[in-house]
Amino acid sequence: MTSKIWVSPPHMTGEELNYIESSITGNWISSTGPYIDKFEDEIKYYLDNKIEVAALNSGTSAIHLALIQLGIKEGDEVICQSFTFSASANPILYLKAKPIFVDSEEETWNMCPILLEEAIEDRIKKGKKPKAIIAVHLYGMPYKVNQIHSIANKYSIPMIEDAAEAFGSSYNKIKCGSFGDFGILSFNGNKIITTSSGGALLCKSKSIKKNSIYLATQAKDDAPHYQHSKIGYNYRMSNILAGIGLAQIKVLDKRVKARREIFKYYYKNLNKELNISFSIENPEMYSNRWMTTILTKSFEQREKIRLALEKNNIESKPLWKPLHLQPVFTSTPKYCNGVSVNLFKKGLCLPSGSNLSKFELEQIVGIIKNSLFL
Ligand SMILES: *Cc1c(COP(=O)(O)O)cnc(C)c1O
């Protein structure tokens, strides 16, 4: 085998070059230029015009600006899904606030509604009502939106919807990213569409969008000189990257379709024959299947598969290590049921890129089968 197969590499269309070239010839290089507004409009349109969009330099920045605009301050508590990438929770720490981790349920592998309510009740009992909840549509699979949001509503706690991995997914035919008080997207290189690096903050009104852009461009007040009445950030997306995004968003539905086909192939070949299990899409859910993730019978079985793939120059990755197990978060309060620990121990992300060929897929499945029959 010659070139390495990656878990989720970028997938360019070729049209990105035209946007990059015209950004350069028009001298629209940095954070002003026609493509930024256009990309925001395209995202908004894709999300069925349900939400306003501010294009930023990353998904992490988007979470940071969401927390700031929800008024999160030093010492405040913010509930966050434990089974996720560290970027979901890090911005809580940027603000010197305190994360409270909540474990997952077994179907979607996302935030467990029962544990969420337990956590809220317990924090209130301890004297501090959580100020926000960050739930994640992990690997593209929607979390149980109705259950989670009705609990958030019951206690009047604002929701941040981390849809970094779920652009193109939906719940009850409503696109992920449009449910929360804030939503966030990521266009990092490994995501379903990419601008190399980049992200977006999704919000409920034009005035919040305006304020988000103000904060993301160093909080310049309206004056001829540089005047600042707030602390700003350098978080805006550049025009060149927005151009790449314009080429990418055109093929988003195609990318979703390709990833769902890849999932189907793995499922068909690994589920029944090898007794490997997968996260479940309830009827109201539509996952972009950004990543095909498998749950094996044991850590040993998982490692057998991973090492056999590695030997053949094929990347696979253990599922996210739950944040409550991460060394930096050891003293963080947590509400756990063992689900995410089990997933971390026995789970694996398989190559899922939309540019994976049928031949490569067959090869991967063949290696997995062999590794288990040896
Ligand atoms: C990628 C990712 C982020 C962060 O996005 P960046 O654009 O890389 O900053 C946040 N949450 C989840 C779940 C992610 O996968």
The ligand as a Gaussian input file, in Angstrom:
#p B3LYP/6-31G(d) Opt

LIG

0 1
 C      -13.768000      20.357000      16.283000
 C      -14.598000      20.506000      17.465000
 C      -14.672000      21.705000      18.184000
 C      -13.763000      22.874000      17.949000
 O      -13.724000      23.358000      16.697000
 P      -12.378000      24.087000      16.159000
 O      -12.861000      24.736000      14.894000
 O      -11.381000      23.008000      15.909000
 O      -11.952000      25.067000      17.177000
 C      -15.566000      21.793000      19.232000
 N      -16.336000      20.757000      19.583000
 C      -16.276000      19.582000      18.937000
 C      -17.181000      18.498000      19.369000
 C      -15.393000      19.403000      17.877000
 O      -15.318000      18.222000      17.271000

